[in-house]
């Protein structure tokens, strides 16, 4: 992971995210800290990553998410060569969903 962007302010942001305890609190935080477009872009990238990991093709992902092929390509780079952030979060989301379904 690159440390170029890490500093006391990004530490505080990450700590803030970790401190969030439920979806409503997350919505309130996101609404205050990011624009609607930024929030939608983050959520789209996460969905693109999920579909890439599941083996969907670019055309299928474009159809399902509305993402551009440039966005898909960028996300694919991080899914394949990044810090495994997408994979870790998506794995945790799947585990949460599985425990809720029981």
trRosetta pair geometry for C-beta under 8 A, 3 or more apart (Angstrom, degrees):
i j d omega theta_ij theta_ji phi_ij phi_ji
1 83 4.6 43 -86 -105 95 136
2 5 6.6 59 108 11 104 91
3 6 4.8 -56 -158 28 66 122
5 10 6.0 98 140 -62 83 164
6 10 5.5 -118 -129 75 43 133
6 11 7.0 65 -168 -54 83 83
7 10 5.5 88 44 17 64 97
7 11 7.0 -111 104 -7 32 93
8 11 5.4 -50 -146 34 32 118
8 12 6.5 36 153 -22 63 102
9 12 5.6 -49 -151 32 33 112
9 13 6.6 35 149 -19 63 102
10 13 5.3 -45 -147 34 40 116
10 14 6.3 41 154 -17 67 102
11 14 5.9 -57 -150 39 30 108
11 15 6.2 29 153 -18 65 109
12 15 5.6 -54 -144 40 30 112
12 16 6.3 37 153 -26 63 104
13 16 5.6 -53 -152 31 30 115
13 17 6.7 30 152 -18 63 102
14 17 5.7 -51 -151 33 35 111
14 18 6.4 33 152 -17 66 106
15 18 5.6 -55 -147 39 33 112
15 19 6.2 36 153 -24 65 108
16 19 5.7 -57 -149 34 30 113
16 20 7.2 46 151 -38 60 91
16 29 6.9 163 154 -153 111 138
17 20 6.0 -38 -163 4 37 115
17 29 7.9 162 -98 132 57 154
20 25 5.0 175 -153 110 85 113
20 26 4.9 82 176 -79 146 78
20 29 6.1 -92 -93 1 125 152
21 25 5.8 52 48 31 70 155
22 25 5.1 94 58 12 72 104
22 26 7.1 -131 104 -7 37 92
23 26 5.4 -55 -148 36 34 115
23 27 6.4 38 154 -21 67 101
24 27 5.7 -49 -149 33 33 113
24 28 6.5 31 153 -17 64 104
25 28 5.7 -54 -149 37 33 111
25 29 6.3 33 153 -18 65 107
26 29 5.8 -55 -147 38 30 110
26 30 6.2 28 157 -16 66 108
27 30 5.9 -58 -145 40 28 108
27 31 6.1 31 157 -23 64 109
28 31 5.7 -54 -146 34 28 114
28 32 6.6 19 158 -11 62 109
29 32 6.1 -67 -154 41 29 105
29 33 5.9 0 163 -1 69 120
30 33 6.1 -70 -130 48 27 96
30 34 5.5 -36 -168 37 69 111
30 39 5.2 91 168 -108 121 121
31 34 7.7 -56 -94 55 9 71
31 39 7.8 4 -80 -61 47 153
34 38 4.0 -122 -177 88 110 128
34 39 5.1 135 103 -54 125 83
34 42 7.5 -7 171 -7 168 134
35 38 4.6 98 52 5 78 102
35 39 7.1 -144 93 -4 42 86
36 39 5.9 -58 -150 37 30 110
36 40 6.3 27 154 -16 66 108
37 40 5.8 -56 -145 39 30 110
37 41 6.2 32 154 -22 65 107
38 41 5.6 -54 -147 35 30 112
38 42 6.4 31 155 -18 64 104
39 42 5.9 -53 -149 35 31 110
39 43 6.4 25 155 -14 64 108
40 43 5.8 -57 -146 41 31 108
40 44 6.1 34 155 -22 66 108
41 44 5.7 -54 -145 36 29 112
41 45 6.4 31 156 -20 64 105
42 45 5.9 -56 -150 34 29 110
42 46 6.5 29 154 -18 64 105
43 46 5.7 -52 -150 35 33 112
43 47 6.5 32 152 -16 65 105
44 47 5.7 -57 -150 38 33 110
44 48 6.2 36 151 -21 67 105
44 65 5.6 119 -154 178 87 115
44 66 7.2 -77 -131 69 127 89
44 67 5.5 150 168 -78 115 103
44 71 7.1 -10 126 161 119 150
45 48 5.5 -51 -146 35 33 114
45 49 6.4 36 154 -21 65 103
45 67 7.8 118 -83 -111 47 137
45 71 6.9 -118 -93 -180 80 107
45 75 5.3 -178 -154 -94 82 122
46 49 5.7 -51 -150 34 32 113
46 50 6.5 36 151 -21 63 104
46 86 7.0 -178 -127 -132 61 91
46 89 7.3 -72 -135 105 112 134
46 90 7.5 168 -170 -74 88 96
47 50 5.5 -50 -150 33 34 115
47 51 6.5 29 155 -14 66 105
47 64 7.5 -147 154 123 119 107
47 65 5.2 160 106 -107 124 123
47 67 7.9 -178 83 -34 102 127
48 51 6.0 -60 -150 40 30 106
48 52 6.2 33 153 -21 66 107
48 61 5.7 70 -133 -172 77 126
48 65 5.7 -110 -71 46 80 176
48 67 5.1 17 -80 -14 127 170
48 71 6.5 -145 -71 131 168 100
48 72 5.5 -144 -160 -108 128 68
48 75 4.5 100 108 62 125 169
49 52 5.6 -54 -145 35 31 113
49 53 6.3 30 157 -18 65 106
49 75 5.3 -125 -68 177 78 119
49 78 7.5 -53 -102 87 117 104
49 79 5.3 170 -139 -80 87 116
49 86 3.9 -118 -174 -161 152 139
49 87 7.9 -123 167 -55 119 52
49 90 6.6 -146 115 -48 110 137
50 53 5.9 -58 -151 36 27 110
50 54 6.4 19 153 -12 63 111
50 86 7.9 -139 -53 178 55 106
50 90 5.5 171 -96 -125 84 133
51 54 5.6 -59 -146 43 34 110
51 56 4.0 -37 173 33 96 139
51 60 7.0 -163 179 111 129 102
51 61 4.8 152 107 -104 144 97
51 64 6.3 154 -93 71 153 147
51 65 7.1 -133 1 -31 148 125
52 55 7.8 62 176 -57 30 16
52 56 6.6 -76 -77 51 30 86
52 61 7.0 21 -61 -87 73 146
52 72 7.3 155 -72 -163 117 86
52 75 6.5 -179 -15 116 148 108
52 76 5.5 -166 -137 -98 150 80
52 79 5.2 173 103 15 138 175
53 79 6.3 -141 -64 -159 85 132
53 86 7.4 -170 -45 130 128 115
53 87 6.7 146 -105 -101 141 80
53 90 6.5 149 31 101 162 163
56 60 4.3 -125 -174 93 102 128
56 61 5.2 125 115 -58 123 87
56 64 7.2 -38 -175 11 160 143
57 60 4.7 95 55 8 77 105
57 61 7.0 -144 95 -6 39 89
58 61 5.7 -60 -146 38 31 110
58 62 6.2 34 156 -22 67 104
58 69 5.7 36 -171 -122 128 95
58 72 5.5 128 -129 120 86 159
59 62 5.6 -49 -144 34 33 113
59 63 6.3 33 156 -19 64 106
60 63 5.7 -56 -151 37 30 113
60 64 6.2 20 156 -13 66 112
61 64 5.8 -58 -139 42 31 105
61 65 5.7 -15 175 18 68 116
61 67 6.2 -37 143 53 98 117
61 72 5.4 116 103 -113 142 131
62 65 7.0 -79 -130 54 16 80
62 66 7.1 48 -173 -115 53 14
62 67 6.3 -112 -107 66 52 66
62 68 7.5 34 -116 -127 98 18
62 69 6.7 -22 -75 -65 121 74
62 72 7.1 -67 -62 -39 77 142
67 71 4.3 -116 -174 83 104 131
67 72 5.4 123 116 -54 124 85
67 75 7.8 -20 180 0 157 138
68 71 4.7 101 55 4 78 99
68 72 7.1 -141 97 -2 44 86
69 72 5.3 -51 -145 39 39 115
69 73 6.1 44 153 -23 67 104
70 73 5.7 -53 -147 36 29 113
70 74 6.4 31 153 -20 63 106
71 74 5.7 -54 -148 35 32 112
71 75 6.3 28 156 -15 66 107
72 75 5.9 -57 -147 40 29 108
72 76 6.1 35 152 -25 64 108
73 76 5.5 -52 -146 33 29 116
73 77 6.7 37 153 -26 61 99
74 77 5.8 -49 -159 24 32 114
74 78 7.1 19 150 -7 62 104
75 78 5.9 -62 -156 41 37 105
75 79 6.1 39 148 -23 71 106
75 86 7.5 98 -170 -83 92 156
76 79 5.5 -51 -141 36 34 113
76 80 6.1 20 162 -9 67 111
77 80 6.3 -68 -148 45 23 101
77 81 5.9 -41 177 39 63 109
77 82 7.1 90 121 -46 64 96
78 81 6.9 -77 -114 62 22 68
78 82 3.5 32 -163 -45 68 140
78 83 7.9 -26 -164 20 90 66
78 85 7.5 -35 165 46 116 102
78 86 6.4 108 119 -14 104 125
79 82 6.6 24 -35 19 15 114
79 86 5.4 -55 -99 64 76 148
79 87 7.1 113 -148 -48 73 92
82 85 6.3 -65 132 21 125 92
82 86 7.0 75 69 6 140 102
84 87 4.7 -54 -163 48 77 116
84 88 5.5 82 135 -29 89 99
85 88 5.9 -55 -142 35 27 110
85 89 6.3 18 163 -11 63 109
86 89 6.3 -66 -150 41 26 104
86 90 6.0 18 160 -13 66 115
87 90 6.0 -61 -140 43 26 107
87 91 6.0 30 159 -23 64 109
88 91 5.9 -57 -149 34 25 112
88 92 6.6 22 154 -16 62 107
89 92 5.7 -57 -151 37 32 110
89 93 6.3 34 151 -20 66 105
90 93 5.5 -50 -145 35 35 114
90 94 6.4 38 154 -20 65 102
91 94 5.8 -53 -151 35 30 112
91 95 6.5 30 151 -18 64 106
92 95 5.6 -53 -147 37 34 112
92 96 6.3 37 153 -20 66 104
93 96 5.6 -51 -148 35 32 113
93 97 6.3 32 154 -19 65 105
94 97 5.7 -54 -147 37 31 111
94 98 6.2 32 154 -20 65 106
95 98 5.7 -52 -145 36 31 112
95 99 6.4 27 156 -16 64 105
96 99 6.0 -58 -148 38 30 106
96 100 6.4 28 153 -18 65 108
97 100 5.7 -57 -148 37 32 111
97 101 6.3 32 154 -22 65 108
98 101 5.8 -56 -147 34 30 113
98 102 7.2 42 152 -35 60 97
99 102 5.9 -40 -159 10 37 117
